[in-house]
Amino acid sequence: MGSNYKLTYGVDLVFCIDVTMSMDHVLDTVKNNALRFYQDFQVIMKNKHKTVSDLRIRIIAFRDYYYDREQAMLVTDFFHLPDQAADFKACLTSIEASGGGDDEEDGLEALAYAMKSKWNMTAQKRRHVIVVWSDDGTHDLGFGKSAPNYPANMAADFNELTRWWGSRTSPGVMDESAKRLIIFAPNKKSWNKITDNWNNVIQYESEAGDGLADCDYEQILSAIGNSI
């Protein structure tokens, strides 16, 4: 192999963003951080002397099937950056905080959608990263299944969702070596259950109702960079 050979990386990110009304005061910060991500990420990779040949980002904006029905889950395709930067910005800026019923949302359904993404499987070195931003806990899977638009192929419960995530001894629907999950959410049992039982997960705890500070964004950015 020639001395000039460089290993290239294909990085897919899915941003699962709580967009219920309780996020109103922090949603602009989350969106601005997402818009900054491409440039900031490239700086980190350059400092690591690594080349990302393909970076894609997908948005899953989640609310609550029981209360918000058709507006419960807003899902995009992957945006290729920087080529589709304008489309990515237009998508993000169009998202507004609204809806939600009680203190918990359908974050587990959002994770299920994220896991079933059409991930890049062709890059030499792959990272498939899901990032969750929420200011509260999540309902149990199926809380909103009475809604007419609740997906028929959703995981039936947390145990099935855990099988989707997989493990080293029993891989799930995701690439076991590529997958990463980064959660920025309060210290609540619904999220803690994930960090206690799933591999390749990092959680940054926030206080319920509090938003992302610049230091929190830097932690998340660093965690993604360090996983590559």
MDAnalysis code that builds the backbone (N, CA, C; Angstrom):
import MDAnalysis as mda
import numpy as np

u = mda.Universe.empty(684, n_residues=228, atom_resindex=np.repeat(np.arange(228), 3), trajectory=True)
u.add_TopologyAttr("name", ["N", "CA", "C"] * 228)
u.add_TopologyAttr("resid", np.arange(1, 229))
u.add_TopologyAttr("resname", ["MET", "GLY", "SER", "ASN", "TYR", "LYS", "LEU", "THR", "TYR", "GLY", "VAL", "ASP", "LEU", "VAL", "PHE", "CYS", "ILE", "ASP", "VAL", "THR", "MET", "SER", "MET", "ASP", "HIS", "VAL", "LEU", "ASP", "THR", "VAL", "LYS", "ASN", "ASN", "ALA", "LEU", "ARG", "PHE", "TYR", "GLN", "ASP", "PHE", "GLN", "VAL", "ILE", "MET", "LYS", "ASN", "LYS", "HIS", "LYS", "THR", "VAL", "SER", "ASP", "LEU", "ARG", "ILE", "ARG", "ILE", "ILE", "ALA", "PHE", "ARG", "ASP", "TYR", "TYR", "TYR", "ASP", "ARG", "GLU", "GLN", "ALA", "MET", "LEU", "VAL", "THR", "ASP", "PHE", "PHE", "HIS", "LEU", "PRO", "ASP", "GLN", "ALA", "ALA", "ASP", "PHE", "LYS", "ALA", "CYS", "LEU", "THR", "SER", "ILE", "GLU", "ALA", "SER", "GLY", "GLY", "GLY", "ASP", "ASP", "GLU", "GLU", "ASP", "GLY", "LEU", "GLU", "ALA", "LEU", "ALA", "TYR", "ALA", "MET", "LYS", "SER", "LYS", "TRP", "ASN", "MET", "THR", "ALA", "GLN", "LYS", "ARG", "ARG", "HIS", "VAL", "ILE", "VAL", "VAL", "TRP", "SER", "ASP", "ASP", "GLY", "THR", "HIS", "ASP", "LEU", "GLY", "PHE", "GLY", "LYS", "SER", "ALA", "PRO", "ASN", "TYR", "PRO", "ALA", "ASN", "MET", "ALA", "ALA", "ASP", "PHE", "ASN", "GLU", "LEU", "THR", "ARG", "TRP", "TRP", "GLY", "SER", "ARG", "THR", "SER", "PRO", "GLY", "VAL", "MET", "ASP", "GLU", "SER", "ALA", "LYS", "ARG", "LEU", "ILE", "ILE", "PHE", "ALA", "PRO", "ASN", "LYS", "LYS", "SER", "TRP", "ASN", "LYS", "ILE", "THR", "ASP", "ASN", "TRP", "ASN", "ASN", "VAL", "ILE", "GLN", "TYR", "GLU", "SER", "GLU", "ALA", "GLY", "ASP", "GLY", "LEU", "ALA", "ASP", "CYS", "ASP", "TYR", "GLU", "GLN", "ILE", "LEU", "SER", "ALA", "ILE", "GLY", "ASN", "SER", "ILE"])
u.atoms.positions = np.array([
    [0.854, -1.186, 0.000],
    [0.000, 0.000, 0.000],
    [0.889, 1.235, 0.000],
    [0.639, 2.186, -0.898],
    [1.469, 3.371, -1.030],
    [1.455, 4.223, 0.208],
    [2.550, 4.984, 0.413],
    [2.668, 5.829, 1.602],
    [1.693, 6.994, 1.578],
    [1.160, 7.327, 0.397],
    [0.222, 8.437, 0.292],
    [-1.224, 8.005, 0.484],
    [-1.431, 6.733, 0.764],
    [-2.793, 6.232, 0.943],
    [-3.438, 6.852, 2.170],
    [-4.678, 7.300, 2.012],
    [-5.429, 7.866, 3.132],
    [-6.750, 7.128, 3.283],
    [-7.018, 6.696, 4.503],
    [-8.302, 6.081, 4.805],
    [-9.361, 7.173, 4.861],
    [-10.454, 6.957, 4.154],
    [-11.521, 7.957, 4.145],
    [-12.706, 7.461, 4.964],
    [-13.499, 8.402, 5.431],
    [-14.596, 8.110, 6.340],
    [-15.923, 8.572, 5.749],
    [-16.932, 7.726, 5.886],
    [-18.292, 8.110, 5.566],
    [-19.061, 8.251, 6.866],
    [-19.581, 9.435, 7.124],
    [-20.246, 9.715, 8.399],
    [-21.697, 10.091, 8.140],
    [-22.604, 9.327, 8.728],
    [-24.038, 9.624, 8.695],
    [-24.480, 10.021, 10.094],
    [-25.209, 11.126, 10.189],
    [-25.755, 11.562, 11.464],
    [-27.248, 11.734, 11.347],
    [-27.964, 11.271, 12.355],
    [-29.397, 11.525, 12.443],
    [-29.636, 12.345, 13.708],
    [-30.143, 13.552, 13.540],
    [-30.457, 14.424, 14.658],
    [-31.926, 14.246, 15.025],
    [-32.188, 13.641, 16.179],
    [-33.551, 13.487, 16.698],
    [-33.807, 14.648, 17.661],
    [-34.694, 15.545, 17.276],
    [-34.879, 16.786, 18.021],
    [-36.300, 16.874, 18.561],
    [-36.417, 17.015, 19.858],
    [-37.700, 17.266, 20.507],
    [-38.152, 18.670, 20.110],
    [-39.317, 18.759, 19.461],
    [-39.802, 20.072, 18.998],
    [-41.159, 20.404, 19.609],
    [-41.412, 19.883, 20.817],
    [-42.642, 20.238, 21.519],
    [-42.507, 21.652, 22.100],
    [-43.618, 22.188, 22.583],
    [-43.651, 23.570, 23.038],
    [-42.662, 23.841, 24.170],
    [-42.377, 22.841, 24.996],
    [-41.444, 23.045, 26.099],
    [-40.028, 23.358, 25.615],
    [-39.739, 23.055, 24.344],
    [-38.421, 23.338, 23.767],
    [-38.357, 24.720, 23.118],
    [-39.418, 25.480, 23.200],
    [-39.502, 26.747, 22.477],
    [-38.331, 27.668, 22.785],
    [-37.945, 27.757, 24.065],
    [-36.903, 28.705, 24.455],
    [-35.493, 28.239, 24.109],
    [-35.330, 26.986, 23.701],
    [-33.992, 26.478, 23.379],
    [-33.878, 25.940, 21.956],
    [-34.974, 25.849, 21.239],
    [-34.939, 25.222, 19.920],
    [-34.045, 25.988, 18.957],
    [-34.037, 27.302, 19.032],
    [-33.168, 28.077, 18.147],
    [-31.694, 27.741, 18.395],
    [-31.339, 27.519, 19.649],
    [-29.963, 27.134, 19.962],
    [-29.632, 25.785, 19.350],
    [-30.540, 24.838, 19.480],
    [-30.326, 23.507, 18.898],
    [-30.178, 23.607, 17.378],
    [-31.057, 24.367, 16.740],
    [-31.003, 24.496, 15.281],
    [-29.712, 25.186, 14.841],
    [-29.318, 26.237, 15.556],
    [-28.083, 26.936, 15.200],
    [-26.867, 26.031, 15.356],
    [-26.865, 25.210, 16.397],
    [-25.765, 24.258, 16.567],
    [-25.730, 23.241, 15.436],
    [-26.890, 22.782, 15.010],
    [-26.950, 21.834, 13.894],
    [-26.426, 22.483, 12.608],
    [-26.741, 23.752, 12.414],
    [-26.268, 24.452, 11.220],
    [-24.755, 24.676, 11.257],
    [-24.211, 24.840, 12.449],
    [-22.770, 25.037, 12.605],
    [-21.993, 23.741, 12.442],
    [-22.697, 22.629, 12.552],
    [-22.026, 21.356, 12.744],
    [-21.030, 21.041, 11.635],
    [-21.401, 21.228, 10.380],
    [-20.526, 20.810, 9.278],
    [-19.155, 21.465, 9.377],
    [-19.130, 22.776, 9.520],
    [-17.849, 23.482, 9.565],
    [-17.053, 23.102, 10.811],
    [-17.714, 23.035, 11.948],
    [-17.012, 22.693, 13.185],
    [-16.466, 21.265, 13.137],
    [-17.231, 20.366, 12.560],
    [-16.818, 18.973, 12.458],
    [-15.603, 18.831, 11.544],
    [-15.604, 19.566, 10.447],
    [-14.463, 19.493, 9.530],
    [-13.181, 19.978, 10.199],
    [-13.280, 20.978, 11.056],
    [-12.103, 21.463, 11.782],
    [-11.555, 20.369, 12.688],
    [-12.452, 19.687, 13.400],
    [-12.021, 18.599, 14.282],
    [-11.333, 17.491, 13.489],
    [-11.922, 17.101, 12.359],
    [-11.343, 16.035, 11.551],
    [-9.988, 16.452, 10.965],
    [-9.875, 17.712, 10.575],
    [-8.593, 18.201, 10.047],
    [-7.523, 18.126, 11.120],
    [-7.889, 18.495, 12.343],
    [-6.927, 18.435, 13.448],
    [-6.522, 17.002, 13.772],
    [-7.404, 16.059, 13.466],
    [-7.101, 14.643, 13.681],
    [-6.416, 14.010, 12.464],
    [-6.228, 14.812, 11.410],
    [-5.617, 14.338, 10.164],
    [-6.424, 13.201, 9.542],
    [-7.734, 13.357, 9.606],
    [-8.641, 12.379, 9.018],
    [-9.514, 13.065, 7.973],
    [-9.852, 12.310, 6.944],
    [-10.623, 12.858, 5.833],
    [-12.014, 12.236, 5.792],
    [-13.038, 13.079, 5.881],
    [-14.422, 12.625, 5.731],
    [-14.833, 12.847, 4.283],
    [-15.002, 11.754, 3.559],
    [-15.316, 11.865, 2.135],
    [-16.801, 12.075, 1.888],
    [-17.629, 11.663, 2.848],
    [-19.078, 11.755, 2.655],
    [-19.731, 12.015, 4.010],
    [-20.350, 13.197, 4.163],
    [-21.048, 13.533, 5.399],
    [-22.509, 13.793, 5.077],
    [-23.387, 13.065, 5.743],
    [-24.819, 13.221, 5.529],
    [-25.506, 13.425, 6.879],
    [-26.551, 14.265, 6.869],
    [-27.319, 14.523, 8.084],
    [-28.802, 14.398, 7.774],
    [-29.503, 13.716, 8.662],
    [-30.949, 13.542, 8.552],
    [-31.612, 14.118, 9.805],
    [-32.798, 14.698, 9.650],
    [-33.515, 15.291, 10.773],
    [-34.775, 14.475, 11.082],
    [-34.966, 14.154, 12.367],
    [-36.216, 13.584, 12.852],
    [-36.710, 14.496, 13.975],
    [-37.727, 15.284, 13.685],
    [-38.315, 16.194, 14.673],
    [-39.522, 15.491, 15.285],
    [-39.485, 15.286, 16.605],
    [-40.527, 14.464, 17.216],
    [-41.346, 15.230, 18.251],
    [-42.598, 14.801, 18.308],
    [-43.531, 15.323, 19.312],
    [-44.195, 14.126, 19.994],
    [-45.518, 13.995, 19.837],
    [-46.279, 13.007, 20.603],
    [-47.437, 12.496, 19.739],
    [-47.437, 11.209, 19.397],
    [-48.502, 10.669, 18.540],
    [-49.881, 10.839, 19.163],
    [-49.988, 10.620, 20.457],
    [-51.307, 10.670, 21.111],
    [-51.915, 12.065, 21.008],
    [-51.101, 13.099, 21.208],
    [-51.609, 14.467, 21.228],
    [-51.474, 15.183, 19.889],
    [-50.440, 14.875, 19.119],
    [-50.124, 15.677, 17.930],
    [-50.454, 14.997, 16.608],
    [-50.797, 13.728, 16.652],
    [-51.260, 12.991, 15.463],
    [-50.324, 13.177, 14.265],
    [-50.802, 13.806, 13.177],
    [-50.018, 13.899, 11.944],
    [-48.742, 14.732, 12.107],
    [-48.668, 15.547, 13.145],
    [-47.478, 16.367, 13.368],
    [-46.515, 15.734, 14.374],
    [-46.747, 14.474, 14.695],
    [-45.959, 13.836, 15.749],
    [-44.523, 13.553, 15.333],
    [-44.308, 13.195, 14.078],
    [-42.982, 12.778, 13.636],
    [-42.713, 13.368, 12.255],
    [-41.793, 14.314, 12.184],
    [-41.422, 14.959, 10.923],
    [-40.046, 14.434, 10.531],
    [-39.994, 13.689, 9.434],
    [-38.786, 12.945, 9.075],
    [-38.290, 13.383, 7.699],
    [-36.988, 13.639, 7.582],
    [-36.400, 14.007, 6.299],
    [-35.548, 12.862, 5.763],
    [-35.167, 12.977, 4.497],
    [-34.123, 12.126, 3.942],
    [-32.774, 12.670, 4.413],
    [-31.688, 11.978, 4.067],
    [-30.359, 12.487, 4.368],
    [-30.029, 13.670, 3.455],
    [-29.414, 14.685, 4.028],
    [-28.854, 15.796, 3.268],
    [-27.351, 15.558, 3.136],
    [-26.841, 15.639, 1.901],
    [-25.399, 15.548, 1.668],
    [-24.791, 16.935, 1.885],
    [-23.830, 17.015, 2.791],
    [-23.177, 18.294, 3.062],
    [-21.740, 18.255, 2.549],
    [-21.278, 19.397, 1.948],
    [-21.916, 20.718, 1.913],
    [-22.847, 20.951, 0.720],
    [-22.982, 19.977, -0.197],
    [-23.721, 20.222, -1.439],
    [-25.162, 20.647, -1.192],
    [-25.804, 20.084, -0.183],
    [-27.206, 20.401, 0.094],
    [-27.363, 21.269, 1.343],
    [-26.369, 22.097, 1.598],
    [-26.391, 22.936, 2.797],
    [-27.583, 23.879, 2.807],
    [-27.937, 24.428, 1.651],
    [-29.065, 25.365, 1.587],
    [-30.374, 24.657, 1.907],
    [-30.545, 23.447, 1.380],
    [-31.761, 22.680, 1.669],
    [-31.823, 22.291, 3.140],
    [-30.672, 21.918, 3.701],
    [-30.603, 21.551, 5.106],
    [-30.995, 22.748, 5.983],
    [-30.483, 23.911, 5.653],
    [-30.811, 25.120, 6.423],
    [-32.288, 25.448, 6.314],
    [-32.838, 25.347, 5.111],
    [-34.258, 25.646, 4.915],
    [-35.128, 24.699, 5.744],
    [-34.732, 23.434, 5.791],
    [-35.483, 22.452, 6.575],
    [-35.442, 22.808, 8.052],
    [-34.264, 23.070, 8.571],
    [-34.118, 23.363, 9.989],
    [-34.869, 24.627, 10.399],
    [-34.717, 25.668, 9.604],
    [-35.339, 26.936, 9.978],
    [-36.864, 26.875, 9.916],
    [-37.396, 25.919, 9.175],
    [-38.851, 25.799, 9.073],
    [-39.469, 25.109, 10.288],
    [-38.658, 24.466, 11.110],
    [-39.174, 23.730, 12.259],
    [-39.463, 24.687, 13.411],
    [-40.665, 24.617, 13.944],
    [-41.058, 25.456, 15.071],
    [-41.530, 24.575, 16.230],
    [-41.306, 25.059, 17.436],
    [-41.760, 24.333, 18.625],
    [-43.269, 24.480, 18.773],
    [-43.933, 23.354, 18.941],
    [-45.387, 23.372, 19.145],
    [-45.835, 22.006, 19.634],
    [-47.037, 21.950, 20.177],
    [-47.642, 20.672, 20.525],
    [-47.048, 20.028, 21.758],
    [-47.281, 18.743, 21.874],
    [-46.938, 17.998, 23.075],
    [-48.087, 18.076, 24.058],
    [-48.237, 17.059, 24.848],
    [-49.349, 17.036, 25.781],
    [-48.902, 17.063, 27.225],
    [-48.293, 15.971, 27.690],
    [-47.792, 15.926, 29.061],
    [-46.291, 16.209, 29.052],
    [-45.591, 15.814, 30.097],
    [-44.173, 16.140, 30.209],
    [-43.277, 15.231, 29.375],
    [-43.803, 14.127, 28.864],
    [-42.979, 13.192, 28.116],
    [-43.385, 13.181, 26.645],
    [-42.458, 12.755, 25.791],
    [-42.697, 12.762, 24.348],
    [-42.428, 11.369, 23.782],
    [-42.505, 11.236, 22.460],
    [-42.290, 9.947, 21.807],
    [-40.861, 9.827, 21.275],
    [-39.905, 10.003, 22.180],
    [-38.506, 9.916, 21.794],
    [-38.064, 8.534, 21.377],
    [-38.675, 7.488, 21.929],
    [-38.281, 6.130, 21.547],
    [-38.718, 5.812, 20.121],
    [-39.882, 6.312, 19.737],
    [-40.303, 6.139, 18.342],
    [-39.347, 6.868, 17.401],
    [-38.885, 8.050, 17.821],
    [-37.905, 8.779, 17.007],
    [-36.622, 7.970, 16.852],
    [-36.178, 7.336, 17.943],
    [-34.988, 6.489, 17.866],
    [-35.205, 5.316, 16.913],
    [-36.402, 4.743, 16.940],
    [-36.702, 3.629, 16.037],
    [-36.603, 4.072, 14.583],
    [-37.183, 5.234, 14.265],
    [-37.052, 5.775, 12.912],
    [-35.583, 5.960, 12.549],
    [-34.811, 6.491, 13.486],
    [-33.397, 6.743, 13.216],
    [-32.648, 5.453, 12.922],
    [-32.903, 4.415, 13.702],
    [-32.211, 3.145, 13.504],
    [-32.475, 2.552, 12.121],
    [-33.684, 2.759, 11.616],
    [-34.055, 2.189, 10.320],
    [-33.664, 3.088, 9.149],
    [-32.791, 4.055, 9.388],
    [-32.315, 4.934, 8.314],
    [-31.594, 4.127, 7.236],
    [-31.530, 4.688, 6.039],
    [-30.785, 4.067, 4.941],
    [-29.329, 4.518, 5.045],
    [-28.597, 3.829, 5.912],
    [-27.232, 4.220, 6.236],
    [-26.275, 3.954, 5.070],
    [-25.218, 4.744, 5.022],
    [-24.141, 4.544, 4.058],
    [-23.378, 3.278, 4.438],
    [-23.394, 2.297, 3.541],
    [-22.719, 1.032, 3.818],
    [-21.524, 0.801, 2.888],
    [-21.145, 1.821, 2.118],
    [-20.100, 1.623, 1.116],
    [-18.759, 2.243, 1.489],
    [-18.737, 3.152, 2.443],
    [-17.477, 3.819, 2.802],
    [-16.505, 2.819, 3.423],
    [-15.209, 3.082, 3.255],
    [-14.190, 2.206, 3.839],
    [-14.307, 2.166, 5.359],
    [-14.480, 3.326, 5.957],
    [-14.634, 3.465, 7.399],
    [-15.945, 4.189, 7.646],
    [-16.823, 3.593, 8.440],
    [-18.175, 4.153, 8.591],
    [-18.470, 4.515, 10.031],
    [-19.247, 5.607, 10.190],
    [-19.835, 5.940, 11.472],
    [-21.293, 6.311, 11.236],
    [-22.164, 5.669, 11.976],
    [-23.603, 5.935, 11.930],
    [-24.002, 6.449, 13.311],
    [-24.231, 7.733, 13.406],
    [-24.380, 8.392, 14.700],
    [-25.781, 8.971, 14.834],
    [-26.457, 8.632, 15.927],
    [-27.750, 9.219, 16.265],
    [-27.532, 10.163, 17.440],
    [-28.000, 11.394, 17.298],
    [-27.907, 12.382, 18.374],
    [-29.319, 12.792, 18.766],
    [-29.631, 12.709, 20.051],
    [-30.960, 13.063, 20.562],
    [-30.851, 14.320, 21.407],
    [-31.711, 15.304, 21.111],
    [-31.844, 16.494, 21.945],
    [-33.261, 16.533, 22.507],
    [-33.389, 16.529, 23.821],
    [-34.709, 16.637, 24.438],
    [-34.575, 17.265, 25.815],
    [-35.637, 17.911, 26.266],
    [-35.617, 18.522, 27.597],
    [-36.448, 17.726, 28.592],
    [-36.840, 16.499, 28.202],
    [-37.646, 15.696, 29.128],
    [-37.510, 14.213, 28.817],
    [-38.280, 13.400, 29.532],
    [-38.241, 11.965, 29.330],
    [-39.093, 11.539, 28.145],
    [-39.250, 10.230, 27.986],
    [-40.040, 9.708, 26.876],
    [-41.149, 8.800, 27.406],
    [-42.207, 8.710, 26.607],
    [-43.240, 7.716, 26.890],
    [-42.691, 6.316, 26.630],
    [-43.373, 5.318, 27.168],
    [-43.110, 3.950, 26.745],
    [-43.502, 3.808, 25.279],
    [-42.817, 2.920, 24.585],
    [-43.187, 2.649, 23.206],
    [-44.650, 2.213, 23.126],
    [-45.384, 2.798, 22.165],
    [-46.776, 2.427, 21.974],
    [-47.761, 3.285, 22.735],
    [-47.280, 4.270, 23.504],
    [-48.191, 5.144, 24.248],
    [-49.228, 5.777, 23.318],
    [-48.795, 6.154, 22.123],
    [-49.708, 6.841, 21.202],
    [-50.233, 5.970, 20.083],
    [-50.231, 4.645, 20.263],
    [-50.597, 3.767, 19.146],
    [-52.072, 3.850, 18.765],
    [-52.877, 4.536, 19.577],
    [-54.272, 4.747, 19.185],
    [-54.408, 5.798, 18.088],
    [-53.360, 6.554, 17.836],
    [-53.397, 7.548, 16.761],
    [-53.474, 6.839, 15.413],
    [-54.311, 7.333, 14.492],
    [-54.486, 6.642, 13.210],
    [-53.216, 6.569, 12.379],
    [-52.281, 7.480, 12.615],
    [-51.049, 7.483, 11.815],
    [-49.874, 6.825, 12.534],
    [-50.142, 6.157, 13.663],
    [-49.044, 5.472, 14.362],
    [-48.504, 4.363, 13.457],
    [-47.187, 4.274, 13.285],
    [-46.622, 3.338, 12.305],
    [-46.875, 1.876, 12.657],
    [-47.295, 1.120, 11.664],
    [-47.642, -0.288, 11.880],
    [-46.416, -1.150, 12.138],
    [-45.260, -0.728, 11.634],
    [-44.053, -1.553, 11.767],
    [-43.146, -1.087, 12.892],
    [-43.711, -0.353, 13.856],
    [-42.925, 0.133, 14.983],
    [-42.564, -1.019, 15.923],
    [-41.425, -0.901, 16.612],
    [-41.073, -1.880, 17.632],
    [-42.198, -1.956, 18.658],
    [-42.501, -3.149, 19.099],
    [-43.650, -3.352, 19.989],
    [-43.395, -2.834, 21.399],
    [-42.142, -2.906, 21.844],
    [-41.821, -2.488, 23.201],
    [-40.322, -2.214, 23.294],
    [-39.875, -1.842, 24.489],
    [-38.463, -1.497, 24.668],
    [-37.552, -2.691, 24.387],
    [-37.985, -3.893, 24.727],
    [-37.161, -5.079, 24.481],
    [-36.908, -5.280, 22.992],
    [-37.950, -5.067, 22.192],
    [-37.746, -5.205, 20.743],
    [-36.857, -4.090, 20.216],
    [-37.037, -2.872, 20.719],
    [-36.176, -1.766, 20.297],
    [-34.725, -2.053, 20.668],
    [-34.513, -2.669, 21.815],
    [-33.167, -3.067, 22.231],
    [-32.583, -4.082, 21.263],
    [-33.398, -5.008, 20.789],
    [-32.915, -5.975, 19.793],
    [-32.577, -5.279, 18.489],
    [-33.342, -4.243, 18.130],
    [-33.006, -3.468, 16.934],
    [-31.628, -2.822, 17.082],
    [-31.358, -2.271, 18.271],
    [-30.048, -1.642, 18.492],
    [-28.943, -2.688, 18.436],
    [-29.196, -3.841, 19.034],
    [-28.254, -4.947, 18.945],
    [-27.126, -4.856, 19.961],
    [-26.249, -5.835, 19.898],
    [-25.088, -5.914, 20.784],
    [-23.977, -6.653, 20.047],
    [-22.812, -6.744, 20.672],
    [-21.695, -7.426, 20.018],
    [-22.004, -8.897, 19.759],
    [-22.718, -9.514, 20.662],
    [-23.021, -10.936, 20.500],
    [-24.291, -11.189, 19.695],
    [-25.112, -10.164, 19.565],
    [-26.370, -10.323, 18.833],
    [-26.676, -9.038, 18.065],
    [-26.045, -8.831, 16.900],
    [-26.231, -7.596, 16.145],
    [-27.690, -7.367, 15.764],
    [-28.087, -6.096, 15.715],
    [-29.445, -5.724, 15.358],
    [-29.532, -5.187, 13.948],
    [-30.352, -4.158, 13.768],
    [-30.563, -3.618, 12.421],
    [-29.449, -2.663, 12.006],
    [-28.616, -2.259, 12.957],
    [-27.547, -1.314, 12.664],
    [-26.205, -2.019, 12.536],
    [-25.269, -1.345, 11.880],
    [-23.898, -1.831, 11.751],
    [-23.246, -1.752, 13.131],
    [-22.902, -2.887, 13.697],
    [-22.428, -2.937, 15.079],
    [-21.155, -2.122, 15.285],
    [-20.261, -2.120, 14.324],
    [-19.008, -1.385, 14.480],
    [-19.163, 0.105, 14.184],
    [-20.209, 0.470, 13.457],
    [-20.379, 1.867, 13.041],
    [-21.275, 2.671, 13.966],
    [-22.161, 2.006, 14.696],
    [-23.224, 2.706, 15.410],
    [-22.713, 3.455, 16.638],
    [-23.303, 4.623, 16.868],
    [-23.077, 5.412, 18.069],
    [-24.380, 6.137, 18.404],
    [-24.663, 6.291, 19.698],
    [-25.836, 7.044, 20.139],
    [-25.389, 8.055, 21.188],
    [-25.698, 9.322, 20.949],
    [-25.357, 10.399, 21.876],
    [-26.660, 11.068, 22.300],
    [-26.909, 11.075, 23.605],
    [-28.169, 11.597, 24.133],
    [-27.896, 12.834, 24.982],
    [-28.551, 13.942, 24.650],
    [-28.544, 15.099, 25.529],
    [-29.956, 15.247, 26.065],
    [-30.153, 14.798, 27.293],
    [-31.500, 14.745, 27.862],
    [-31.394, 14.649, 29.379],
    [-32.498, 14.898, 30.088],
    [-32.463, 14.841, 31.551],
    [-32.187, 13.440, 32.086],
    [-31.804, 13.408, 33.340],
    [-31.542, 12.158, 34.044],
    [-32.883, 11.538, 34.443],
    [-33.510, 10.866, 33.484],
    [-34.809, 10.241, 33.713],
    [-34.747, 8.781, 33.289],
    [-35.617, 7.971, 33.904],
    [-35.504, 6.528, 33.740],
    [-35.597, 6.086, 32.287],
    [-36.388, 6.801, 31.482],
    [-36.559, 6.395, 30.079],
    [-35.244, 6.476, 29.312],
    [-34.444, 7.503, 29.579],
    [-33.139, 7.615, 28.920],
    [-32.097, 6.762, 29.646],
    [-32.158, 6.745, 30.988],
    [-31.181, 5.958, 31.740],
    [-31.268, 4.470, 31.410],
    [-32.475, 4.015, 31.092],
    [-32.654, 2.611, 30.725],
    [-31.850, 2.279, 29.477],
    [-31.745, 3.239, 28.579],
    [-30.946, 3.038, 27.371],
    [-29.465, 2.994, 27.714],
    [-28.991, 4.000, 28.469],
    [-27.565, 4.054, 28.780],
    [-27.125, 2.868, 29.636],
    [-28.042, 2.316, 30.419],
    [-27.702, 1.174, 31.275],
    [-27.685, -0.149, 30.518],
    [-28.363, -0.219, 29.381],
    [-28.549, -1.515, 28.712],
    [-27.999, -1.592, 27.288],
    [-27.715, -0.475, 26.659],
    [-27.235, -0.492, 25.278],
    [-25.748, -0.167, 25.226],
    [-25.070, -0.708, 24.235],
    [-23.660, -0.378, 24.048],
    [-23.499, 0.831, 23.122],
    [-22.310, 1.413, 23.149],
    [-21.955, 2.547, 22.288],
    [-22.868, 3.749, 22.492],
    [-23.195, 4.034, 23.746],
    [-24.089, 5.144, 24.089],
    [-23.382, 6.097, 25.047],
    [-23.525, 7.392, 24.788],
    [-23.066, 8.437, 25.705],
    [-24.258, 9.324, 26.012],
    [-24.466, 9.620, 27.290],
    [-25.524, 10.557, 27.668],
    [-24.925, 11.753, 28.386],
    [-25.314, 12.945, 27.932],
    [-24.989, 14.180, 28.625],
    [-26.262, 14.651, 29.308],
    [-26.242, 14.674, 30.617],
    [-27.453, 14.971, 31.358],
    [-27.729, 16.473, 31.381],
    [-28.990, 16.817, 31.236],
    [-29.441, 18.197, 31.359],
    [-30.578, 18.231, 32.362],
    [-30.825, 19.392, 32.913],
    [-31.975, 19.560, 33.786],
    [-33.228, 19.721, 32.934],
    [-34.308, 19.100, 33.355],
    [-35.560, 19.222, 32.609],
    [-35.913, 20.693, 32.438],
    [-36.212, 21.063, 31.189],
    [-36.575, 22.444, 30.901],
    [-35.399, 23.329, 30.547],
    [-34.160, 22.850, 30.754],
    [-32.988, 23.651, 30.425],
    [-32.496, 23.305, 29.026],
    [-31.828, 24.240, 28.417],
    [-31.418, 24.052, 27.033],
    [-29.944, 23.783, 26.882],
    [-29.517, 23.793, 25.647],
    [-28.129, 23.540, 25.324],
    [-27.296, 24.808, 25.458],
    [-26.247, 24.723, 26.229],
    [-25.257, 25.787, 26.252],
    [-24.159, 25.441, 25.252],
    [-23.302, 26.424, 24.944],
    [-22.226, 26.173, 23.995],
    [-21.327, 25.028, 24.459],
    [-21.118, 24.928, 25.788],
    [-20.253, 23.853, 26.285],
    [-20.865, 22.489, 26.025],
    [-22.195, 22.393, 26.080],
    [-22.864, 21.123, 25.808],
    [-22.689, 20.735, 24.346],
    [-22.840, 21.701, 23.466],
    [-22.641, 21.445, 22.044],
    [-21.210, 20.997, 21.780],
    [-20.247, 21.631, 22.418],
    [-18.860, 21.249, 22.232],
    [-18.612, 19.826, 22.704],
    [-19.279, 19.417, 23.786],
    [-19.142, 18.038, 24.267],
    [-19.663, 17.048, 23.238],
    [-20.823, 17.367, 22.689],
    [-21.422, 16.476, 21.697],
    [-20.541, 16.403, 20.446],
    [-20.072, 17.557, 19.993],
    [-19.199, 17.609, 18.817],
    [-17.929, 16.798, 19.046],
    [-17.358, 16.952, 20.241],
    [-16.131, 16.220, 20.568],
    [-16.401, 14.721, 20.634],
    [-17.557, 14.333, 21.204],
    [-17.878, 12.907, 21.307],
    [-18.004, 12.271, 19.934],
    [-18.604, 12.980, 18.987],
    [-18.723, 12.460, 17.623],
    [-17.337, 12.345, 16.995],
    [-16.545, 13.404, 17.152],
    [-15.206, 13.394, 16.581],
    [-14.334, 12.291, 17.154],
    [-14.449, 12.046, 18.451],
    [-13.633, 11.021, 19.102],
    [-14.056, 9.602, 18.740],
    [-15.258, 9.458, 18.200],
    [-15.732, 8.116, 17.830],
    [-15.215, 7.688, 16.465],
    [-14.541, 8.594, 15.784],
    [-14.095, 8.306, 14.411],
    [-12.589, 8.089, 14.362],
])
